[in-house]
Amino acid sequence: MSADPIAFAKTVLTARFGDPRRDFALIDAPVEVRVCPLSGLKTRLTPTRVKGASLREDEWPDIGDAVAASREGCPFCPSALRTRACALDESRFGQTRFVRGEATLFPNLAPYGPYSAVTVIGAEHYTEIGRYDPARYLDAFLASRDYVRKVQTLDPSVAFAAITQNHLPASGGTLVHPHLQVQADALGPTWCANLREWQRAAHVRLGRPFWPALADYEQEHGERFAGATGRWRWLTMWAPQGMCEVWGVADAPATAAAFDDGLAREMVDGLLRWQRWQRRRNRNSFNLAVYFFTPEEPALRLACRILARGNWAPFARNDRSFFETTLGEMVFDQSPEQWAAEVKTEF
């Protein structure tokens, strides 16, 4: 029996109305509803959506005063970190913190689970999007990975883990000082648990792991393929679930044990290329995640995800409206094909 191909399903809906910009002439406004071939989640593309010119989204936000104000009392700056950051249970972990270069990992003071942790990236209180020092950024990911490995050695029930980042308060973070977060537990956050099940189901349908199959298709066809950094291939999704969302996928086991220094270095390269693209778009905030699962399974391959958020700025709109928060469906006024055409110039 032959495997099913990856399905790129869509439906086009049409709204007809008299447009006041055209002396109330009747126009047809298309709305494209796409279905994600992995998750089955739907996304709406609305190219006629009116942009808010007064929000100044074509300008780089001036946040100098806000950054200056955020320095006071920052617990992640070097002068405070030693005395204000939490400490690991040394009897279990063999150390009170994980340190690599300037990166320092410690328990999250407001935990989301038994092993929630924070990794301060370095001494700099503020780093502009796309301008992280690659070596320091890498150290932060490696310190976080080392912690996940240790957690899973101590507690084999921890089947899910993720290294994540909020960049600036518009992304949901509470502190400006650059840092990563680590989540690891047996239950798994909803998205992580779903991602595992979606990949398992796709593996049955396709007869091979989903991410390599998708990356092969996108690289061959090119429309949503951005580029490659070492073993990572970067692409936009047919039905994105975040603004300017790009996924990096590598044909390697999706485990912290398999996430070696080289894979981490190549991933950081790709993440910084995406960030430089967003800097050109005058966007200053983002979220990212890299996902790990244990035990190793053929269906589960290494993947990370990075997406833009609304700007941290005096004039800004949230990137989530009623449609996303109460109706559960993402809406974008640009297509993932447009995003791929832009970001691939960084690769």
NORHU-V470838 format. One record per residue. N is the residue number from 1. RES is the residue in one small letter. OMEGA is omega as a letter, one per 20 degrees, with the letter a starting at -180 (NA if undefined). Layout:
n: (N;N)
res: (RES;RES)
omega: (OMEGA;OMEGA)
This chain:
n: (1;2;3;4;5;6;7;8;9;10;11;12;13;14;15;16;17;18;19;20;21;22;23;24;25;26;27;28;29;30;31;32;33;34;35;36;37;38;39;40;41;42;43;44;45;46;47;48;49;50;51;52;53;54;55;56;57;58;59;60;61;62;63;64;65;66;67;68;69;70;71;72;73;74;75;76;77;78;79;80;81;82;83;84;85;86;87;88;89;90;91;92;93;94;95;96;97;98;99;100;101;102;103;104;105;106;107;108;109;110;111;112;113;114;115;116;117;118;119;120;121;122;123;124;125;126;127;128;129;130;131;132;133;134;135;136;137;138;139;140;141;142;143;144;145;146;147;148;149;150;151;152;153;154;155;156;157;158;159;160;161;162;163;164;165;166;167;168;169;170;171;172;173;174;175;176;177;178;179;180;181;182;183;184;185;186;187;188;189;190;191;192;193;194;195;196;197;198;199;200;201;202;203;204;205;206;207;208;209;210;211;212;213;214;215;216;217;218;219;220;221;222;223;224;225;226;227;228;229;230;231;232;233;234;235;236;237;238;239;240;241;242;243;244;245;246;247;248;249;250;251;252;253;254;255;256;257;258;259;260;261;262;263;264;265;266;267;268;269;270;271;272;273;274;275;276;277;278;279;280;281;282;283;284;285;286;287;288;289;290;291;292;293;294;295;296;297;298;299;300;301;302;303;304;305;306;307;308;309;310;311;312;313;314;315;316;317;318;319;320;321;322;323;324;325;326;327;328;329;330;331;332;333;334;335;336;337;338;339;340;341;342;343;344;345;346;347)
res: (m;s;a;d;p;i;a;f;a;k;t;v;l;t;a;r;f;g;d;p;r;r;d;f;a;l;i;d;a;p;v;e;v;r;v;c;p;l;s;g;l;k;t;r;l;t;p;t;r;v;k;g;a;s;l;r;e;d;e;w;p;d;i;g;d;a;v;a;a;s;r;e;g;c;p;f;c;p;s;a;l;r;t;r;a;c;a;l;d;e;s;r;f;g;q;t;r;f;v;r;g;e;a;t;l;f;p;n;l;a;p;y;g;p;y;s;a;v;t;v;i;g;a;e;h;y;t;e;i;g;r;y;d;p;a;r;y;l;d;a;f;l;a;s;r;d;y;v;r;k;v;q;t;l;d;p;s;v;a;f;a;a;i;t;q;n;h;l;p;a;s;g;g;t;l;v;h;p;h;l;q;v;q;a;d;a;l;g;p;t;w;c;a;n;l;r;e;w;q;r;a;a;h;v;r;l;g;r;p;f;w;p;a;l;a;d;y;e;q;e;h;g;e;r;f;a;g;a;t;g;r;w;r;w;l;t;m;w;a;p;q;g;m;c;e;v;w;g;v;a;d;a;p;a;t;a;a;a;f;d;d;g;l;a;r;e;m;v;d;g;l;l;r;w;q;r;w;q;r;r;r;n;r;n;s;f;n;l;a;v;y;f;f;t;p;e;e;p;a;l;r;l;a;c;r;i;l;a;r;g;n;w;a;p;f;a;r;n;d;r;s;f;f;e;t;t;l;g;e;m;v;f;d;q;s;p;e;q;w;a;a;e;v;k;t;e;f)
omega: (a;r;r;r;r;a;r;a;r;r;r;r;a;r;r;r;r;a;a;r;a;r;r;r;r;r;r;r;a;r;a;r;a;r;a;a;r;a;a;r;a;r;r;r;a;a;a;a;a;r;r;a;a;a;r;a;r;r;r;a;r;a;a;a;a;r;r;a;a;a;a;r;a;a;a;r;a;a;a;a;a;a;a;r;r;r;r;r;a;a;r;a;r;r;a;r;r;a;r;a;r;a;a;r;a;a;r;r;r;a;r;a;a;a;r;a;r;r;r;a;a;a;a;a;a;r;r;r;r;a;r;r;a;a;r;r;r;r;a;r;a;r;r;r;a;r;r;r;a;r;a;r;a;a;a;r;a;a;a;r;r;r;a;r;r;r;a;a;r;r;a;r;r;a;r;a;a;a;r;r;r;r;r;r;a;a;a;r;a;a;a;r;r;a;r;a;r;a;r;a;r;r;r;a;a;a;r;r;a;a;r;r;r;a;r;a;a;r;r;a;r;a;r;a;a;a;a;r;a;a;a;r;a;a;r;a;r;r;a;r;r;a;a;a;r;r;r;a;r;a;r;r;a;a;r;r;a;a;a;a;a;r;r;a;r;r;r;r;a;r;a;r;r;a;r;r;r;r;r;r;a;r;a;a;a;r;r;r;r;a;r;r;r;j;r;r;r;a;a;a;a;a;r;a;r;a;a;r;r;a;r;a;r;r;a;r;r;a;r;r;r;a;r;a;a;r;r;a;a;r;a;r;r;a;r;r;r;r;a;r;r;a;a;r;r;a;NA)
